[in-house]
């Protein structure tokens, strides 16, 4: 069985270890969603990861509804990402951009009063995090069939910009109750056209986005993230195996670099319910590298997932947030810094670039 610290080929990317950095929204871009210089230091500090998956990054203004989150749709954003990727590469790391369309959880205050789009006219529970504070989510506008080519074009533009900015590839965010996930699940997809109803129809948008992006930058530089077990942000499915197992098989056929699965318990970030994990069934149909995420806090639990044959690598989120040298800490059994929730999404350096590495902590 592979060790957590063995190398792994992820499509075109040679990862030196199997401790990946999961995507983590941090809110340190500008209000115009342009990456800021401090982000280069943050990511470079974590370059010892087998691979860094960037924070979720908007493919368009329509699809981005999180304060101070970065985008990849403009020339200005693309240029501002270049110092970040250069810093990671100079530190010996690898980084891919996670491409994000939030769908129905984009509040209209981000888009001049236009409500978010989704598979159907549904409303997420709770309140959106906006520049004006917490506001109730709104009923989404169903995405029209005629708009899908435009949406695919937005993904292609963002993927092309990611490569131009120096990223080693991209990950398509199809998890956590965002737009593609809203199409996948029957709790949020009530369509009666070619993108709704039967699982093969609900998978269609995921497949088309992935094929289109892979056609632009190469399947070996394209990855996908799914969250197949339980409710996230009010997005759920009555029979997850019927949609997520064939979805994984379709992604395998496309030949993507790797598939990441976020499978949390009831204490997860979005409060997912305790339901059976789909990773064993997905492992049976997805023959390429499979990365598991959520609830891994130490080397023992991560290694157990590799030993069980389900995972090829583990992506760590909040643990990596607070421990820039996490692979070394896991390898040596060194104590871990605790993350501070109050600074997850705040502006500035505190709780961002000031978590100590081992040599700093012991000095």
SULNORSUL-V761523 format. One line per field, one symbol per residue. ss: DSSP state (2 for helix, 1 for strand, 0 for the rest). psi: psi as a letter, one per 20 degrees, with the letter a starting at -180 (. if undefined). A space follows every 10 residues. Layout:
ss: ???
psi: ???
//
This chain:
ss: 0000000111 0011100011 1000000000 0000000222 2222200000 0111111100 0000000000 1000222222 2222222222 0000111111 0022200222 0000001100 0010001111 0011110010 1100222222 2222222222 2222000001 1110000022 2222000000 0000000022 2202222222 2222222022 2111110000 0100100002 2222222222 2222000111 1100000000 0000000022 2222200011 1110000022 2222222000 0011110222 2200022222 2200000000 2220000000 0000000222 220
psi: qqqhjqrpon cipopirknq oqpopiljar hjkpqqhhhg gghhhkiiqh pporqpppir hhjolppkqr rkirhggghh hghghhgghh jjrqpqpppp oicijoqhii kkiprqqahr mrpqqbqqor hjapqpqrpq pppqgiighg ghhgggghgg hgghijqiaq ppokakjagh hhhhpihiok qkbijrdqhh ghiggggggg ggghhgiphi jprqpqnior ppkjorqhmh hhhhghghhh hghhkrgrpp pomraijrhj kqqnrpqihg hhhhioirpp pqqpjoirhg hghhhghiig qirpppehhh ginhlgghgh hikqqqqpqo hhjgjrqahp jfjjpqrghg hi.
//
